[in-house]
Amino acid sequence: MSIGKYEDLNDMQIDVLREVGNIGSGNATTALSSMVGKMIDIEVPRVEVLDFNDAINAVGGPEKVIAGILIRINGDIEGMIMFLFEQNLIALIEETFFGQAPKDIFSLSEAENSALNEMGNIMAGSYVNAIAQLAGMTIDIEVPVMTVDMLGAIMSVPAIEMGEMGDKLLFIDNNMIIDKTSIQSKMLLLPTIDSLDHLLERLGVA
Amino acid sequence: MGQKLIIGISDWKVGRGDDILVTYALGSCIGTCIYDRTTGISGLSHIMLPDSTAIIDGHTTRMKFADTALPDMVERMRAMGANPASMKAKIAGGAVMFQTTNSKFNIGQRNIEAVKETLRKLRIPIIAEDTGLNYGRTMTFWAQSGDVEISSTVMGKKKL
């Protein structure tokens, strides 16, 4: 049976999606951790089905300034991966690549932008490969694009693209805690409703 | 004392007098302030998408689309006593938040065009706009005066 709306997901399906998030984020976090040389803990992922405004509040509030790295995914699963990096994680990544933190995160140099996009690329690749293996699917990722701005404006992009047919957004929210508590950032997986059906079917919980 | 009215995504509200209307972090969405200075009745709408006609799904809200949200809001303002002939509009938003090489469609630009077309049909002139480009905007709107302030992380604050 396929689900027509995100709200129709049952508890077992949500548990399975949480596990998908766990496996994906585990891989992505290992990639980040080995790049920046810091311990990274991940919390148990949350599977959220929320209306747009609640979704934005759940990830930090509309005017919070954050770096968003957007990676569209397609193939057997279509949708987006969105990394929401706090300013101190950006500083850490830039330090790793260039030996110093950027002066101003609103005017990153081309090289600094590329470093962040590359980090997003590696993490997104690790994330989707883990899911692809688990579900026996082929998932491709597109080139990452980054912006530093208000969270509400950044989250409006998946809200518009995923939410055209409804008023809710489904995302698997992974909180990363870097260096004990000092740096928190997020990665979100946002599959389209059709892809979600397909994924649940492959995992035997459709 | 006026109230502070917060307008979420896919939402609109009408205030009057000392009320202040705020909508946060417009990305590709559009904030439309409509005011009638003769009565101090003002509305602010935050739409996400241009056109409701392509959407078959019945449970979706009219406040999400330019072509349904704005006429509904103007009708509410009129019912509260505002005079359509003296209404004016200020709009903001419609940014491209992520510069992708293979962007399927520029939703920000389509939103700008749809809001302008809807306001033209409603015969409400747009007297100021801050649209397009690539950054998010918060819109603060004083109901009585029609004054609007745009704030963004990149450009700071400015009057519209």
Chai-1 contact restraints between the chains, C-beta under 6 A:
chainA,res_idxA,chainB,res_idxB,connection_type,confidence,min_distance_angstrom,max_distance_angstrom,comment,restraint_id
A,F52,B,I9,contact,1.0,0.0,6.0,A-B,restraint_1
A,N53,B,G8,contact,1.0,0.0,6.0,A-B,restraint_2
A,N53,B,I9,contact,1.0,0.0,6.0,A-B,restraint_3
A,P62,B,Y24,contact,1.0,0.0,6.0,A-B,restraint_4
A,P62,B,A25,contact,1.0,0.0,6.0,A-B,restraint_5
A,E63,B,Y24,contact,1.0,0.0,6.0,A-B,restraint_6
A,E63,B,A25,contact,1.0,0.0,6.0,A-B,restraint_7
A,V65,B,T153,contact,1.0,0.0,6.0,A-B,restraint_8
A,L70,B,F98,contact,1.0,0.0,6.0,A-B,restraint_9
A,F106,B,V154,contact,1.0,0.0,6.0,A-B,restraint_10
A,V145,B,F98,contact,1.0,0.0,6.0,A-B,restraint_11
A,V145,B,T100,contact,1.0,0.0,6.0,A-B,restraint_12
A,T147,B,M97,contact,1.0,0.0,6.0,A-B,restraint_13
A,T147,B,F98,contact,1.0,0.0,6.0,A-B,restraint_14
A,D149,B,Y135,contact,1.0,0.0,6.0,A-B,restraint_15
A,D149,B,G136,contact,1.0,0.0,6.0,A-B,restraint_16
A,D149,B,T153,contact,1.0,0.0,6.0,A-B,restraint_17
A,M150,B,A25,contact,1.0,0.0,6.0,A-B,restraint_18
A,M150,B,G136,contact,1.0,0.0,6.0,A-B,restraint_19
A,M150,B,T153,contact,1.0,0.0,6.0,A-B,restraint_20
A,G152,B,Y24,contact,1.0,0.0,6.0,A-B,restraint_21
A,G152,B,A25,contact,1.0,0.0,6.0,A-B,restraint_22
A,A153,B,A25,contact,1.0,0.0,6.0,A-B,restraint_23
A,A153,B,G27,contact,1.0,0.0,6.0,A-B,restraint_24
A,A153,B,M97,contact,1.0,0.0,6.0,A-B,restraint_25
A,A153,B,G136,contact,1.0,0.0,6.0,A-B,restraint_26
A,S156,B,G27,contact,1.0,0.0,6.0,A-B,restraint_27
A,S156,B,S28,contact,1.0,0.0,6.0,A-B,restraint_28
A,S156,B,C29,contact,1.0,0.0,6.0,A-B,restraint_29
A,V157,B,M97,contact,1.0,0.0,6.0,A-B,restraint_30
A,I160,B,S28,contact,1.0,0.0,6.0,A-B,restraint_31
A,I160,B,M48,contact,1.0,0.0,6.0,A-B,restraint_32
A,I160,B,I107,contact,1.0,0.0,6.0,A-B,restraint_33
A,M165,B,D57,contact,1.0,0.0,6.0,A-B,restraint_34
A,D167,B,T60,contact,1.0,0.0,6.0,A-B,restraint_35
A,D167,B,T61,contact,1.0,0.0,6.0,A-B,restraint_36
